Amino acid sequence: MAANTGPSGFGAFFQQYTKTWMHAVATAGLTAFGLLTFVHRGFVLLALACYIVPPIVLYISRRGDDTTGSSMSPTDAALADSDDERGDPETRSAPESGADSLGPPPAEPESRAESSGRDGRESLEETSTADREPEPEPEPEPEPEPEAESKSAPSSEPTAGAEPSTESTDTAASGAKGDEPAGDGEAEPATEDATPASEPHDADEPETEPEWRHADAPTDAALLDAAVADSSAVAVGEDGVVVTRDGEEWTVVLEDGPAAQGQTLSGVDVTDDGGAAWVAGDGGAVGRLDLASGRHTDYSAPDDRTDNLAGIAVAGGANEETILAINGSGEVLRGRYRDGDCSWDEPATPGSGSSLSDVVLGGEDGFCCDTNDGVFATEDGGRSFERIGIEDADGTPAGIAAGEGESGTCHLCTDGGVVHRYDGSRWTPERVCEDALGGIVRAGERLAVCTAGGAIHERDDPTAGWERADVDAPAGLEAIALGDGLGVAVGGEGTVIERR
């Protein structure tokens, strides 16, 4: 049934209604609920309701005001505000444009009012029928910005014989799909390149530089050495304590050493694949710890020797391990672990018998140092050693680190605060600080040392200057270790500092 297009018909009313703020709000609601159909199809009903119901209610209220003779209905007031703000020449034109002036419509004969009432009721019935029609599902494609779409309003002028209820239903379906409604030139089309609100930004964020920070240790015993494998770490110390880090927490795996004798452990190292760790200490204490299961095996008194062991180094993967253990008599004990069996060679004495302080091994290349300025290198996995220095170490050698990827090179630290670099033929000293250096480690180009005063100094590459980390230990630091993504420094009173 065609809508009445007289001065008070629904078609003229709807044309006037599309220029009001109420229509803009209804259109925005339609768009918003249309977008939410991706979440649940039930939002289609809400989208249609928020667009169709307001003009119907306002039209009925206006007709009621006309019947009672009210001076100005709320609908007319809203339409008047819209016309004043927009300055629409069509609204201010002669009455033959099909819309009333902002005042109340002229009185109509009773028969005409009844005819208009019947037309309004029939229009409402057609609108309800349109609401019940199934809404086509929106296509799964990126929606334009609601703001951009809300600026577009259907502004086609209804003509005689057109059904406004069908027009509003079609407009709602078009808005839910993000299509551009047909207009008379006033509506702004939705921008095609509008970015969906849910689209993530691809801007690369700078990675956070790892920092040294204190970690909660599960022991108060002094920790004397540490080793890192990937994201896990192992530390050993007084009374045979062994603690490991797996994930974010440190736990005690051994409280009194591999032989349950409570002997202090001074050295620890891990296999190349990070599958196992070896520990060594007083009274010839030696043990192997499976890092995956947490089980340990006691290999104390290697070759029936119960000397105090000052350090240990391991090369090779799990079950193909070469072990070098050093003692206070200047000897290096070489062991081989294969399928659960560990055998030991006769010990070698690289120097004059002075106490060895540190040892490192990578593949067949390794180094050790003693307390009498002696530094020794091996190229056969510890079967033999050659002295390579050092003269005038400016302190007692305390730790040694091999140059990764640079065969025959190493760095030596002393208790005089000096680091000596060996390039294969010459030693070059470099002062780091005035404190005694307790440990040194190298991972790639990064070199780090720890001090007896609880400080950590590091540099990114051989040409960079030394920088002190913004963290201090409450007690002195004894050892430091670095891996690809984790660094650990340990010391007195159960101190653990991590770089992460």
C-alpha positions as CSV (number, residue, x, y, z in Angstrom):
1,M,0.0,0.0,0.0
2,A,1.4,3.4,-1.0
3,A,2.2,5.9,1.7
4,N,0.3,9.1,1.9
5,T,2.4,11.9,0.4
6,G,0.2,14.8,1.5
7,P,1.4,17.5,3.9
8,S,1.0,15.2,6.9
9,G,1.7,11.8,5.2
10,F,4.4,9.4,6.3
11,G,6.5,9.9,3.2
12,A,6.8,13.6,3.7
13,F,7.4,13.0,7.4
14,F,10.2,10.5,6.7
15,Q,11.9,12.9,4.2
16,Q,11.9,15.6,6.9
17,Y,13.0,13.1,9.6
18,T,16.1,12.1,7.6
19,K,17.5,15.6,8.2
20,T,17.3,15.4,12.0
21,W,19.9,14.4,14.6
22,M,17.6,11.6,15.6
23,H,18.1,10.0,12.2
24,A,21.9,10.4,12.5
25,V,21.8,8.6,15.9
26,A,19.6,5.8,14.5
27,T,21.9,5.4,11.5
28,A,25.0,5.1,13.8
29,G,23.2,2.5,15.9
30,L,22.3,0.6,12.7
31,T,25.9,0.6,11.7
32,A,27.3,-0.4,15.1
33,F,24.9,-3.3,15.5
34,G,25.4,-4.3,11.9
35,L,29.2,-4.7,12.6
36,L,28.3,-6.8,15.7
37,T,26.6,-9.4,13.5
38,F,30.1,-10.9,13.1
39,V,29.9,-11.8,16.8
40,H,26.2,-13.0,16.7
41,R,23.6,-12.9,14.0
42,G,21.0,-11.8,16.6
43,F,22.4,-8.3,16.4
44,V,20.6,-8.0,13.0
45,L,17.3,-7.6,14.8
46,L,18.7,-4.9,17.1
47,A,20.2,-3.1,14.0
48,L,16.8,-3.0,12.3
49,A,14.9,-2.1,15.4
50,C,17.1,0.9,16.3
51,Y,16.7,2.2,12.7
52,I,13.0,1.6,12.1
53,V,11.3,2.0,15.4
54,P,12.3,5.7,16.1
55,P,10.6,7.2,13.0
56,I,7.5,5.1,13.5
57,V,7.1,6.1,17.1
58,L,7.8,9.8,16.3
59,Y,5.3,9.7,13.4
60,I,2.5,8.2,15.7
61,S,3.2,10.7,18.4
62,R,3.0,13.5,15.9
63,R,-0.3,12.2,14.6
64,G,-1.6,12.1,18.1
65,D,-0.5,15.7,18.7
66,D,-2.3,16.7,15.5
67,T,-5.5,15.0,16.7
68,T,-5.5,16.7,20.1
69,G,-4.6,20.1,18.5
70,S,-1.2,20.5,20.4
71,S,0.7,23.6,19.4
72,M,4.0,21.7,18.5
73,S,4.8,18.1,19.0
74,P,8.2,16.8,20.1
75,T,8.7,15.5,16.6
76,D,8.1,18.8,15.0
77,A,10.4,20.5,17.5
78,A,13.2,18.1,16.5
79,L,12.5,18.7,12.9
80,A,12.5,22.4,13.4
81,D,15.9,22.3,15.2
82,S,17.3,20.3,12.3
83,D,16.1,22.7,9.7
84,D,17.4,25.7,11.7
85,E,20.9,24.1,12.0
86,R,21.1,22.7,8.4
87,G,19.5,25.8,6.7
88,D,18.1,23.4,4.1
89,P,16.5,25.4,1.3
90,E,14.0,22.7,0.6
91,T,12.7,22.8,4.2
92,R,12.2,26.6,4.0
93,S,10.6,26.4,0.5
94,A,6.9,26.8,-0.3
95,P,4.5,24.3,1.3
96,E,4.1,22.5,-2.0
97,S,7.5,20.7,-1.3
98,G,5.5,18.0,0.5
99,A,6.7,18.9,4.1
100,D,5.0,21.2,6.6
101,S,6.5,24.3,8.0
102,L,7.9,23.9,11.5
103,G,4.6,24.8,13.0
104,P,1.8,22.3,13.6
105,P,-0.1,21.1,10.4
106,P,-3.4,22.8,9.5
107,A,-6.6,21.3,10.8
108,E,-7.9,18.6,8.5
109,P,-11.5,17.4,8.0
110,E,-12.4,14.4,10.1
111,S,-12.6,12.2,7.1
112,R,-9.1,13.1,6.0
113,A,-7.7,12.5,9.5
114,E,-9.3,9.0,9.5
115,S,-7.9,8.3,6.1
116,S,-4.4,9.3,7.3
117,G,-4.8,7.1,10.4
118,R,-5.7,4.2,8.2
119,D,-2.7,4.8,6.0
120,G,-0.4,5.1,9.0
121,R,-1.7,1.8,10.4
122,E,-1.2,0.1,7.1
123,S,2.3,1.5,6.9
124,L,3.1,0.1,10.4
125,E,1.8,-3.3,9.3
126,E,4.1,-3.2,6.2
127,T,7.0,-2.2,8.4
128,S,6.4,-5.1,10.8
129,T,6.2,-7.4,7.9
130,A,9.5,-6.1,6.6
131,D,11.1,-6.6,10.1
132,R,10.1,-10.3,10.0
133,E,11.8,-10.8,6.6
134,P,15.1,-12.7,7.0
135,E,18.1,-10.5,6.8
136,P,20.9,-11.7,4.5
137,E,24.0,-12.7,6.3
138,P,26.8,-10.1,6.0
139,E,29.8,-11.2,4.0
140,P,33.0,-12.0,6.1
141,E,35.0,-9.0,4.8
142,P,36.7,-6.1,6.6
143,E,34.1,-3.4,7.6
144,P,34.8,0.3,7.1
145,E,35.1,2.5,10.1
146,P,31.7,3.1,11.8
147,E,32.4,6.8,11.9
148,A,33.0,7.0,8.2
149,E,29.8,5.1,7.5
150,S,27.7,7.0,10.0
151,K,28.3,10.1,8.0
152,S,26.4,8.6,5.1
153,A,22.6,8.8,5.3
154,P,20.0,7.6,2.9
155,S,18.5,10.8,1.5
156,S,16.4,9.6,-1.5
157,E,13.2,11.5,-1.5
158,P,10.1,9.3,-1.5
159,T,7.7,9.7,-4.4
160,A,4.1,9.0,-4.7
161,G,3.4,5.3,-4.6
162,A,6.7,4.4,-2.8
163,E,6.5,2.4,0.4
164,P,8.7,4.0,3.1
165,S,8.7,0.8,5.2
166,T,10.3,-1.2,2.3
167,E,12.8,1.7,1.8
168,S,13.9,1.7,5.4
169,T,14.3,-2.1,5.4
170,D,16.5,-2.0,2.3
171,T,18.6,0.8,3.8
172,A,19.2,-1.2,7.0
173,A,20.3,-4.3,5.0
174,S,22.6,-2.1,2.9
175,G,24.1,-0.4,6.0
176,A,24.7,-3.8,7.7
177,K,26.8,-5.0,4.7
178,G,28.8,-1.8,4.5
179,D,27.4,-0.8,1.1
180,E,27.1,2.8,0.1
181,P,23.4,4.0,0.3
182,A,22.0,5.8,-2.7
183,G,21.8,9.6,-2.0
184,D,21.0,12.9,-3.6
185,G,24.5,14.2,-3.4
186,E,24.5,15.3,0.3
187,A,25.6,12.0,1.7
188,E,29.4,11.3,2.0
189,P,30.4,7.8,0.8
190,A,32.3,5.6,3.2
191,T,36.0,5.8,2.6
192,E,37.4,2.6,1.0
193,D,40.7,2.8,2.6
194,A,39.4,3.1,6.2
195,T,41.4,0.9,8.5
196,P,39.3,-1.5,10.6
197,A,39.5,-0.7,14.3
198,S,40.6,-4.2,15.1
199,E,43.6,-4.2,12.7
200,P,46.9,-4.5,14.7
201,H,49.7,-2.0,14.1
202,D,52.8,-3.6,12.5
203,A,55.2,-1.0,13.9
204,D,58.2,-2.8,15.2
205,E,58.8,-2.2,18.9
206,P,62.4,-2.1,20.1
207,E,63.5,-5.2,22.1
208,T,64.2,-4.6,25.7
209,E,67.9,-4.9,26.5
210,P,68.6,-7.7,29.1
211,E,69.5,-6.4,32.6
212,W,71.3,-7.8,35.6
213,R,68.9,-8.2,38.5
214,H,68.7,-10.0,41.8
215,A,67.1,-13.5,41.9
216,D,65.6,-15.4,44.8
217,A,68.0,-18.1,45.8
218,P,66.8,-21.1,47.9
219,T,69.9,-21.2,50.0
220,D,72.0,-19.0,52.3
221,A,75.2,-21.0,51.6
222,A,78.0,-19.3,49.7
223,L,77.9,-20.2,46.0
224,L,81.3,-20.6,44.4
225,D,80.7,-21.4,40.7
226,A,78.0,-21.4,38.1
227,A,77.3,-22.6,34.6
228,V,74.6,-21.8,32.0
229,A,72.9,-24.0,29.4
230,D,70.2,-22.3,27.3
231,S,67.6,-21.0,29.8
232,S,68.7,-23.3,32.6
233,A,71.6,-22.8,35.0
234,V,73.5,-24.7,37.8
235,A,75.4,-23.3,40.8
236,V,77.4,-25.0,43.5
237,G,78.8,-24.0,46.8
238,E,79.4,-24.7,50.5
239,D,78.4,-27.9,52.2
240,G,77.9,-29.6,48.8
241,V,74.8,-27.6,47.9
242,V,73.7,-27.7,44.2
243,V,70.9,-25.4,43.0
244,T,69.4,-25.3,39.5
245,R,67.3,-22.8,37.6
246,D,64.6,-24.2,35.3
247,G,62.2,-21.6,34.0
248,E,61.9,-18.7,36.5
249,E,62.7,-20.4,39.8
250,W,65.8,-21.7,41.5
251,T,65.5,-25.0,43.5
252,V,67.9,-27.1,45.6
253,V,68.7,-30.5,43.9
254,L,71.5,-31.6,46.2
255,E,72.0,-30.4,49.8
256,D,75.2,-32.2,50.8
257,G,77.1,-33.1,47.6
258,P,77.1,-36.1,45.2
259,A,78.4,-38.4,47.9
260,A,76.2,-37.0,50.7
261,Q,79.3,-36.0,52.6
262,G,78.6,-32.3,52.8
263,Q,81.9,-31.4,51.1
264,T,82.2,-28.0,49.6
265,L,81.9,-27.9,45.8
266,S,84.1,-25.4,44.0
267,G,83.4,-26.1,40.3
268,V,80.6,-26.9,37.8
269,D,80.3,-27.1,34.1
270,V,77.7,-28.3,31.6
271,T,77.9,-30.4,28.4
272,D,77.7,-28.8,25.0
273,D,74.0,-29.8,24.6
274,G,73.0,-28.7,28.1
275,G,71.9,-32.2,29.0
276,A,74.1,-32.8,32.0
277,A,76.3,-31.0,34.5
278,W,79.4,-32.1,36.3
279,V,80.4,-30.8,39.8
280,A,83.7,-31.1,41.7
281,G,85.0,-30.1,45.1
282,D,86.8,-31.0,48.3
283,G,87.9,-34.5,49.1
284,G,87.8,-35.6,45.5
285,A,84.0,-35.0,45.2
286,V,82.8,-35.5,41.7
287,G,79.3,-36.0,40.4
288,R,77.2,-36.0,37.3
289,L,73.7,-34.4,37.3
290,D,71.1,-35.2,34.6
291,L,69.4,-31.8,34.1
292,A,66.3,-33.2,32.6
293,S,65.4,-35.7,35.3
294,G,67.3,-34.1,38.2
295,R,69.0,-37.5,39.0
296,H,72.7,-37.5,40.0
297,T,75.4,-40.1,40.0
298,D,78.4,-40.1,42.3
299,Y,81.9,-40.4,40.7
300,S,83.9,-39.1,43.7
301,A,87.5,-40.0,44.2
302,P,88.5,-40.2,40.5
303,D,91.3,-42.7,40.0
304,D,91.1,-43.2,43.8
305,R,92.3,-39.7,44.4
306,T,90.7,-37.6,47.2
307,D,92.5,-34.3,46.6
308,N,90.6,-31.1,46.8
309,L,89.4,-30.2,43.3
310,A,89.4,-26.4,42.5
311,G,87.5,-26.6,39.2
312,I,86.1,-28.7,36.4
313,A,85.5,-28.3,32.7
314,V,83.4,-30.4,30.3
315,A,83.4,-30.7,26.5
316,G,81.2,-32.8,24.2
317,G,77.5,-33.7,24.3
318,A,75.8,-36.0,26.7
319,N,77.3,-39.5,26.8
320,E,80.3,-38.3,24.9
321,E,81.9,-36.2,27.5
322,T,85.5,-35.2,28.2
323,I,86.1,-34.0,31.7
324,L,89.1,-32.0,33.1
325,A,89.4,-31.5,36.8
326,I,92.1,-29.4,38.5
327,N,93.5,-29.7,42.0
328,G,95.7,-27.7,44.5
329,S,98.8,-29.7,43.5
330,G,98.9,-28.3,40.0
331,E,97.5,-31.4,38.3
332,V,94.9,-31.9,35.7
333,L,92.8,-35.1,35.8
334,R,91.3,-36.1,32.5
335,G,88.2,-38.3,32.4
336,R,85.9,-39.7,29.7
337,Y,82.3,-40.5,30.2
338,R,80.6,-43.0,27.8
339,D,77.2,-44.7,28.4
340,G,77.3,-44.5,32.2
341,D,80.9,-45.4,32.6
342,C,83.6,-42.9,33.6
343,S,87.3,-43.6,33.2
344,W,90.3,-41.5,34.2
345,D,93.8,-41.1,32.7
346,E,96.9,-40.5,34.7
347,P,97.0,-36.8,35.8
348,A,99.1,-34.2,33.9
349,T,101.1,-31.5,35.6
350,P,101.3,-28.5,33.2
351,G,103.5,-26.2,35.4
352,S,105.7,-26.4,38.4
353,G,103.0,-27.7,40.8
354,S,101.5,-24.5,41.9
355,S,97.8,-24.6,42.7
356,L,95.6,-24.4,39.6
357,S,92.8,-21.8,39.9
358,D,90.7,-22.3,36.8
359,V,90.2,-24.4,33.7
360,V,88.1,-24.2,30.5
361,L,87.6,-26.7,27.6
362,G,85.9,-26.4,24.2
363,G,86.2,-29.3,21.9
364,E,89.9,-30.2,21.9
365,D,91.1,-26.7,22.8
366,G,91.4,-25.6,26.4
367,F,93.3,-23.5,28.9
368,C,94.2,-23.5,32.6
369,C,96.0,-21.1,34.9
370,D,97.7,-21.3,38.2
371,T,98.5,-19.0,41.1
372,N,102.1,-18.4,39.9
373,D,101.4,-16.5,36.7
374,G,101.3,-19.7,34.7
375,V,98.8,-20.0,31.8
376,F,98.7,-23.3,29.8
377,A,97.0,-24.3,26.6
378,T,96.0,-27.7,25.2
379,E,95.0,-28.7,21.7
380,D,94.4,-32.4,22.3
381,G,91.6,-32.3,24.9
382,G,93.8,-32.1,28.0
383,R,96.3,-35.0,27.2
384,S,99.1,-32.4,27.1
385,F,99.7,-28.8,27.8
386,E,102.0,-26.0,26.7
387,R,102.9,-22.9,28.7
388,I,101.8,-19.6,26.9
389,G,102.6,-17.1,29.7
390,I,102.2,-14.9,31.5
391,E,104.9,-12.4,32.6
392,D,103.9,-9.8,35.2
393,A,100.2,-10.6,35.5
394,D,99.7,-7.6,37.8
395,G,98.0,-9.8,40.4
396,T,97.3,-13.5,40.9
397,P,95.4,-15.2,38.0
398,A,91.8,-16.0,39.2
399,G,89.9,-17.0,36.1
400,I,90.3,-17.7,32.4
401,A,87.9,-17.6,29.4
402,A,88.5,-19.0,26.0
403,G,87.8,-16.9,22.8
404,E,84.8,-18.5,21.1
405,G,85.5,-19.1,17.4
406,E,89.1,-17.9,17.8
407,S,91.3,-20.9,18.4
408,G,94.3,-20.2,20.6
409,T,93.0,-17.0,22.1
410,C,91.8,-16.4,25.7
411,H,91.2,-13.8,28.4
412,L,92.7,-14.0,31.9
413,C,91.5,-12.0,35.0
414,T,93.5,-11.3,38.1
415,D,92.8,-10.2,41.7
416,G,94.5,-6.9,40.8
417,G,91.5,-5.8,38.7
418,V,93.2,-6.4,35.4
419,V,92.1,-8.4,32.3
420,H,94.8,-9.8,30.0
421,R,93.9,-10.7,26.4
422,Y,96.0,-13.3,24.5
423,D,95.7,-13.2,20.7
424,G,97.8,-16.3,20.1
425,S,101.2,-14.7,20.4
426,R,101.1,-11.6,22.7
427,W,99.4,-10.6,26.0
428,T,97.7,-7.2,26.3
429,P,96.6,-6.0,29.7
430,E,93.6,-3.8,30.4
431,R,92.5,-2.5,33.7
432,V,88.8,-2.9,34.5
433,C,88.6,-1.6,38.1
434,E,90.5,-1.5,41.4
435,D,88.7,-4.5,43.0
436,A,89.8,-8.0,42.8
437,L,88.3,-9.9,39.9
438,G,86.8,-13.3,40.9
439,G,85.6,-14.7,37.6
440,I,85.5,-14.1,33.9
441,V,83.4,-15.4,31.0
442,R,82.9,-14.9,27.3
443,A,79.9,-15.6,25.1
444,G,80.3,-14.6,21.5
445,E,81.7,-11.0,21.5
446,R,80.4,-10.2,25.0
447,L,82.9,-10.4,27.9
448,A,81.9,-10.1,31.6
449,V,83.8,-10.2,34.9
450,C,82.6,-10.1,38.6
451,T,84.4,-8.7,41.6
452,A,85.0,-9.4,45.2
453,G,83.2,-6.2,46.0
454,G,80.0,-7.5,44.4
455,A,80.1,-5.6,41.1
456,I,79.7,-6.8,37.5
457,H,81.5,-5.2,34.6
458,E,80.9,-6.1,30.9
459,R,81.4,-5.0,27.4
460,D,79.6,-5.9,24.1
461,D,82.7,-6.4,22.0
462,P,86.5,-6.3,22.2
463,T,86.6,-2.6,21.0
464,A,83.9,-1.3,23.4
465,G,84.6,0.1,26.8
466,W,83.8,-1.6,30.1
467,E,80.5,-0.7,31.7
468,R,79.5,-1.5,35.3
469,A,76.1,-3.1,35.6
470,D,73.5,-1.2,37.6
471,V,73.3,-3.9,40.4
472,D,75.5,-4.8,43.3
473,A,75.7,-7.9,45.4
474,P,75.4,-7.7,49.2
475,A,78.4,-10.0,49.4
476,G,81.4,-10.6,47.1
477,L,80.8,-12.4,43.8
478,E,82.8,-15.6,43.1
479,A,81.9,-16.7,39.6
480,I,80.0,-15.6,36.5
481,A,78.5,-17.4,33.5
482,L,76.8,-16.4,30.2
483,G,74.6,-18.2,27.7
484,D,72.6,-17.1,24.7
485,G,69.7,-15.8,26.7
486,L,70.7,-15.9,30.3
487,G,73.6,-14.8,32.5
488,V,74.3,-15.7,36.1
489,A,76.7,-14.4,38.8
490,V,76.9,-16.1,42.2
491,G,78.6,-15.3,45.5
492,G,78.4,-15.2,49.3
493,E,75.3,-15.7,51.3
494,G,73.5,-17.5,48.5
495,T,73.7,-14.5,46.2
496,V,72.3,-15.0,42.7
497,I,72.2,-12.2,40.1
498,E,70.7,-13.0,36.7
499,R,71.0,-11.3,33.3
500,R,67.6,-11.6,31.5
